[in-house]
Amino acid sequence: MSPDDKRWALKAYELKFQQLEIARKQAESWRAALTGLTSLLGAVLVIKGKDSLADLNDPYRWIVMVLLGAALVLLVTATMLAVSAAAGNPGGRILLTGEHLRSWSTAEVVRIERFVAWASLLTLTAVTAVAVAVGITWTAPAKSGAVLVTVVHRQGTVCGELSGSAQGRLLVRSPRTKSVASVPLVDLIGVQAAEKC
Amino acid sequence: MSESPSIDHHRDIGYAEARATADQPFTVTADPDGDGMVVQGVCPACRTFTEFAIGRGIVGTKGRRRASAPAPAEITVFCMCGHVHAERPPEATDRGCGRFWKVRLP
């Protein structure tokens, strides 16, 4: 038995009279953290770059969506870990003796170190994911604004982007091969808008 | 307190933060006013009845891992006789002679 034993016992004894303050402080920390979590969603979506993911071609659109979704999950997890390390998880009680408090403190230090390390790692990963997503939105080819049509003529059907007409012929560009089909206007039977070719 | 300390038995010793050894049995009972416990007995130093109430409360976390850790078999209690002892430092928060000792939990 050492003088430290009494110091721990005194510290635990005093905690009995600080329960309300501890609970209130913990509640304030969690309230601030939960408020911050709601702003994370907006922050991640604001910094993604282009206004609309719908402007991106597949598969870039899906890659960006997965990256942003993963970044959001990682940031939420990192925030929860950091708050848990800073304020603890509400709901648990221990017997307020010096021995219980010392045991709790020792375990808590280990837990805080582990949580902070994980929170840092997850945050860095999330920021990297957002950066990659922003890079993709800046560099990936965007969808063309051309109108897809199905052109029915006497010799058959052509599907592609309507690129214009010249010298009595309708020009239709294939979205995949980029080759241009030329349909004489005299052979034209009808033109219909198409979702895809 | 369920038992009044007798001033006749009280030894007017100076305050000192020193370890002591319980030479009489201490009782450990559930706290009727809470979910903690109450340790009662005679201080081995100033020979006065002392009652040490232990609460149960939050300290800032849930403590899942501590649930699997073995609970301490002995706890440290200190004199809370309520008498004013000489040389007691003004910053002292305990209300006794300053001695502390171990009590085995049931």
Boltz contact constraints between the chains, C-beta under 6 A:
constraints:
  - contact:
      token1: [A, 1]
      token2: [B, 19]
      max_distance: 6.0
  - contact:
      token1: [A, 5]
      token2: [B, 76]
      max_distance: 6.0
  - contact:
      token1: [A, 6]
      token2: [B, 78]
      max_distance: 6.0
  - contact:
      token1: [A, 6]
      token2: [B, 100]
      max_distance: 6.0
  - contact:
      token1: [A, 9]
      token2: [B, 76]
      max_distance: 6.0
  - contact:
      token1: [A, 9]
      token2: [B, 78]
      max_distance: 6.0
  - contact:
      token1: [A, 16]
      token2: [B, 55]
      max_distance: 6.0
  - contact:
      token1: [A, 19]
      token2: [B, 57]
      max_distance: 6.0
  - contact:
      token1: [A, 22]
      token2: [B, 58]
      max_distance: 6.0
  - contact:
      token1: [A, 88]
      token2: [B, 60]
      max_distance: 6.0
  - contact:
      token1: [A, 88]
      token2: [B, 61]
      max_distance: 6.0
  - contact:
      token1: [A, 89]
      token2: [B, 61]
      max_distance: 6.0
  - contact:
      token1: [A, 89]
      token2: [B, 62]
      max_distance: 6.0
  - contact:
      token1: [A, 91]
      token2: [B, 62]
      max_distance: 6.0
  - contact:
      token1: [A, 92]
      token2: [B, 62]
      max_distance: 6.0
  - contact:
      token1: [A, 92]
      token2: [B, 63]
      max_distance: 6.0
  - contact:
      token1: [A, 93]
      token2: [B, 56]
      max_distance: 6.0
  - contact:
      token1: [A, 93]
      token2: [B, 57]
      max_distance: 6.0
  - contact:
      token1: [A, 93]
      token2: [B, 58]
      max_distance: 6.0
  - contact:
      token1: [A, 94]
      token2: [B, 59]
      max_distance: 6.0
  - contact:
      token1: [A, 94]
      token2: [B, 63]
      max_distance: 6.0
  - contact:
      token1: [A, 95]
      token2: [B, 56]
      max_distance: 6.0
  - contact:
      token1: [A, 96]
      token2: [B, 54]
      max_distance: 6.0
  - contact:
      token1: [A, 96]
      token2: [B, 55]
      max_distance: 6.0
  - contact:
      token1: [A, 96]
      token2: [B, 57]
      max_distance: 6.0
  - contact:
      token1: [A, 97]
      token2: [B, 54]
      max_distance: 6.0
  - contact:
      token1: [A, 97]
      token2: [B, 75]
      max_distance: 6.0
  - contact:
      token1: [A, 98]
      token2: [B, 76]
      max_distance: 6.0
  - contact:
      token1: [A, 99]
      token2: [B, 72]
      max_distance: 6.0
  - contact:
      token1: [A, 99]
      token2: [B, 75]
      max_distance: 6.0
  - contact:
      token1: [A, 104]
      token2: [B, 59]
      max_distance: 6.0
  - contact:
      token1: [A, 104]
      token2: [B, 63]
      max_distance: 6.0
  - contact:
      token1: [A, 104]
      token2: [B, 66]
      max_distance: 6.0
  - contact:
      token1: [A, 107]
      token2: [B, 65]
      max_distance: 6.0
  - contact:
      token1: [A, 107]
      token2: [B, 66]
      max_distance: 6.0
  - contact:
      token1: [A, 108]
      token2: [B, 61]
      max_distance: 6.0
